[in-house]
Amino acid sequence: MSDDPLWSALADPHRRAIVALLLERPRSVGEIVAECGLSQPGTSKHLRVLRDAGLVRVRQDAQRRVYALDPAPIAALDAWLAPYRTLWNRSLDTLGRRLDETPDSTESTPPKE
């Protein structure tokens, strides 16, 4: 996947926290500052990185800037992860079958008196 800005943007835990907030609903910069506990300049820098990576959109609402997630890059990430998800699901299914075939040690132990 050649979306290096996308991966770089999501590498930072503060930016992932902002993305998680925006998953709930669009928010103003002030709301994001209050929720994340970052300074306003620090939050603005993180939002700029997210915007440059295409993860968020911004609209002006009077004096406020309101940020919202852009679903297209998230969908691209999901598509990129799909083969890995399939791999893990197969591995977990195999593990589940193996565990089902293994006798439970509590079933074969006679009760203590």
N, C-alpha and C positions, 0 to 999 in steps of 0.2 A: 504494500500500500504506500503510495507516494504522498501521503498527506502529513508530512512532517510537522507543519504548523499545528495541525489538529492534535497530534500526539504530544507535541511540546506543550500545548495549551493545557491538556488534561493531565500532564505529569505533575503539576503543582497541586498540593492538597487544598490550598485556599480556592483555587479556580474550580476544582471539583466540588467544593462546598457551595460555591456560587451557582454552579450548574444544577446541583441538587435543589437549591432554593428555587431556581427558575423553573425547575420541573413542576413544582406545585402551581406556580402562576407567575405572570410578569410582575416585576418589582421595580420600584424607583431606586436610584443609587442610594438615597438615604435609608431605605428599608434594608438594602443589602449591607450597608455599613453597620446598621444596628444589629442585624442578625449574625453577621460574621465576626463582629468585634474588631474589625480592621479600621485603620484610618481612612478618611475619605480619599486622600491622594493614593494610598495603597490600593484601595478598592477600585479606583478609576483605572489604575495601571493594569490590574488583573482583568477588568472589563474590556480594556482596549485589546489585550492579548486574545481574549475570547472572541471579540468582534473581528479582529484581523484573521483569526482562524476560521471564521464563518460560523461559529457555534451559537452566537447570539446576535439578535437584531436590536436596534435602539430606535425609539421614536420620541419625539419631543411632545410633552404634554404641559403646556404653559411654560413654567420655569423648570419643570422637572424632566429628567431623561428617564424613560421607562425601558427596561431591558426585558427581552423575552428570548426563550430558546428558539433556535432555528432547527426544525426537525430533520432537515436534509442531511447534515453531516452525521447526526446520530444514527440515521438509517444506514448511511454508508459504513459506519463503524459496525453496526449490527450485521450487515451483509458480510463484512470482512471476517467477523468472529464466527459466523455460522458454521464453517467447516470444523472449527475447533470445538464448538458446542456439540456438534454431532460426534466428534471423537470422544469427548468426555462422556456423553450420554451412553455411547457404546461401551466404554470402559466401566462406567458405573453399573450398567445392565449386567455385564459379565461378572462383576464383583457381587452384585445382588444374587445372581444365579448360584455363584460359588458359595456364598453364605447360606443360601437356602439348602444346598446339598450337604453342608457341614452339620454334623449332629451338635445339638445344643448341649453343652456340658451340664447344665442344670437339669435337663430332662433325664440323663442317664445316672444321676447321682441319687442313691436312695435317701429318703428323708431321714434326718437325725432324730434320735429319740432321747 
